[in-house]
Amino acid sequence: MEFTQVVELEGHIIDSLTLPKVYDEILDRGGNYTTEEIKMGKRREDQSYARIKISAPSKDILNNILDRLMKLGVVLL
């Protein structure tokens, strides 16, 4: 059985390297992800958006990942 959660991330997620940090946290903690949607700002002042589906082999691993990601600004859907 696989446990999943969809999350959103908004802001300057590319410039600040937040998006790669999110991906690293997911993989480093035993999860996997699918980027369902991503919109990148074209100008420096534009914000970017990502919707990511996170999966993990157990509820505990998923919760561990989500706890860490919320500290990076991820919002649970």
LOPATI-458763 format. One line per 2 residues: number of its first residue (from 0); their letters; for each residue x negated, y, z of N, C-alpha, C, O. Coordinates in steps of 0.001 Angstrom, whole numbers. Each point is the difference from the previous one (the first is absolute). Example, Ala and Ser with C-alpha at 12.3 -4.5 7.8 and 13.67 -1.06 7.14 Angstrom:
<nodes>
0> as> -13190/-5690/7800/890/1190/0/-900/1200/0/-1036/-19/665 | 1386/1069/-1385/-820/1190/60/770/1090/730/-509/1108/169 $
</nodes>
This chain:
<nodes>
0> me> -848/-1184/0/848/1184/0/-893/1246/0/-1058/37/627 | 1521/962/-1343/-745/1254/-89/845/1130/578/1214/42/-199 $
2> ft> -1847/850/898/679/1149/604/-391/1241/-786/-1168/186/-340 | 2158/671/52/-273/1173/-831/597/1269/602/926/-42/809 $
4> qv> -1485/1158/-1229/493/1326/384/-393/971/-1103/-1133/-17/-482 | 2074/863/87/-288/1035/-983/-279/1295/757/703/347/949 $
6> ve> -1743/359/-1388/-401/1254/649/-207/1080/-1052/-158/-283/-1188 | 163/1535/1659/-275/1146/-857/-1167/790/561/-268/-7/1201 $
8> le> -411/681/-2101/-1111/856/372/72/1225/-898/76/-125/-1222 | -100/1325/1836/91/1242/-759/-1068/977/439/-475/-53/1134 $
10> gh> 105/931/-2020/-956/1044/329/-1188/-42/-936/118/-412/-1154 | -1244/832/1649/-1237/-5/-783/-718/-1326/238/-1127/-46/493 $
12> ii> 1817/-1020/-859/-454/-1360/317/-1163/-474/-865/-694/-953/355 | 482/1614/-1482/-1114/-367/-872/-1256/762/430/-1044/-603/251 $
14> ds> 1155/1943/-167/-1140/855/376/-583/-392/1356/-1217/-43/180 | 2103/-240/764/-423/-294/1371/-450/-1449/182/-443/-392/1079 $
16> lt> 561/-394/-2146/-321/-1436/21/920/-803/916/-344/-1111/403 | 1504/1663/-72/941/-717/853/529/-1251/-684/119/-1047/636 $
18> lp> 197/1140/-1914/534/-1171/-709/-985/-1168/-1/401/-1118/323 | -1677/1328/-673/-936/-1127/80/-181/-528/1431/-210/-1196/201 $
20> kv> 291/2084/778/-101/-445/1401/1179/-907/349/-168/-1006/690 | 1357/1363/-1167/1197/-818/241/-197/-1384/-623/232/-1020/649 $
22> yd> -660/994/-1907/-229/-1285/-667/-1037/-835/751/191/-1203/177 | -1275/1820/263/-1042/-717/748/536/-565/1302/-284/-1149/341 $
24> ei> 1059/1944/393/568/-471/1280/881/-1225/-219/-64/-960/767 | 878/994/-1805/899/-1130/-284/-818/-1263/-252/250/-1041/608 $
26> ld> -1217/1137/-1497/-802/-1174/-357/-888/-461/1158/-117/-1199/252 | -505/2144/450/-891/-348/1113/729/-689/1147/-609/-766/747 $
28> rg> 1896/1028/-601/770/-574/1101/806/-1230/-412/858/-460/754 | -1131/-77/-1953/606/-1271/-406/1281/119/-803/707/-990/-185 $
30> gn> -399/2179/-290/1209/187/-789/-304/135/-1478/-1140/-141/-443 | 2188/415/-300/-111/240/-1422/967/1124/-344/854/349/815 $
32> yt> -975/217/-1999/887/1102/-365/295/13/-1484/-754/-530/-816 | 1879/1155/492/371/313/-1366/390/1466/-17/862/420/772 $
34> te> -1480/356/-1634/377/1402/-136/1218/47/-911/-101/-252/-1201 | 1257/576/1783/1249/4/-763/174/1279/-810/586/-22/-1082 $
36> ei> -1091/1131/1604/105/1278/-705/-1136/899/461/-372/4/1173 | -164/743/-2101/-1022/979/360/141/1206/-933/126/-141/-1217 $
38> km> -151/1308/1818/50/1257/-750/-1154/852/488/-97/317/1186 | -774/49/-2108/-1157/810/379/205/1443/-433/403/276/-1129 $
40> gk> -688/636/2049/74/1418/-320/-1018/358/-1073/-1100/-551/-41 | 1481/1478/-821/-900/388/-1095/-946/1119/397/-1142/59/-457 $
42> rr> 1630/825/1313/-846/1121/435/-417/-209/1443/578/-813/722 | -1570/1546/-324/-562/-135/1350/1053/173/1099/-48/-684/1023 $
44> ed> 989/1591/-1237/1017/261/1029/1173/-983/-37/818/-22/920 | -733/-786/-1971/1086/-981/-110/-236/-1172/941/-1129/-452/192 $
46> qs> 2210/-21/382/-86/-1173/857/208/-1264/-831/569/41/-1091 | -1037/-1144/1622/178/-1299/-639/936/-848/852/276/329/1154 $
48> ya> 206/-1418/-1734/962/-872/670/-310/-1445/-368/-361/-298/-1139 | 505/-590/2105/-145/-1435/-266/1022/-775/827/229/294/1173 $
50> ri> 379/-1292/-1816/868/-957/711/-670/-1361/-147/-260/-470/-1108 | -12/-147/2246/-796/-1220/37/773/-1086/741/554/237/1073 $
52> ki> -527/-1424/-1657/595/-1161/670/-1134/-806/614/-899/-473/-695 | 963/330/2005/-1037/-716/746/526/-1378/365/1147/-139/426 $
54> sa> -1972/-867/-589/386/-1354/401/-1093/-592/889/-1179/330/-126 | 1606/-1211/1021/-927/-652/931/544/-1385/338/1206/-234/-86 $
56> ps> -2092/-683/471/431/-1364/290/745/-151/1330/640/-1026/226 | -712/2026/653/731/-79/1270/502/1382/398/-512/1025/-451 $
58> kd> 1514/-1028/1297/571/1259/493/-1041/769/817/-72/1226/-85 | -726/-1932/867/-1033/654/810/-1038/713/-872/-393/1130/291 $
60> il> -40/-1792/-1348/-976/622/-897/626/1221/-669/-641/1046/-101 | 1885/-1169/-357/681/1134/-624/121/1160/976/-273/1144/-365 $
62> nn> 674/-1418/1590/135/1073/997/-1340/664/299/-64/1216/180 | -995/-1999/-128/-1346/537/221/-373/955/-1135/-518/1092/237 $
64> il> 787/-1516/-1460/-281/847/-1173/825/1286/76/-537/1092/-185 | 1825/-1215/451/883/1168/26/-390/981/1103/53/1213/-204 $
66> dr> -440/-1722/1354/-444/881/1093/-1180/851/-453/-38/1203/256 | -904/-1816/-916/-1188/727/-474/366/992/-1106/-494/1127/-14 $
68> lm> 1354/-1546/-906/362/852/-1127/803/1231/427/-133/1067/-598 | 948/-1214/1613/778/1158/484/-937/1084/531/325/1186/-63 $
70> kl> -1470/-1581/578/-992/992/458/-639/734/-1174/-566/1079/174 | 655/-1661/-1363/-516/634/-1211/1077/812/-727/-272/604/-1038 $
72> gv> 1491/-591/1582/1064/806/-582/1030/-743/-808/848/627/-635 | -892/-1941/636/970/-793/-735/1355/51/717/66/6/1229 $
74> vl> 1013/31/-2021/1356/10/530/686/-1311/-410/-40/-386/-1168 | 660/-285/2120/709/-1243/-283/1341/290/-664/693/945/377 $
76> l> -335/-1747/-1349/1309/140/-657/951/-1059/505/1152/-51/-431 $
</nodes>
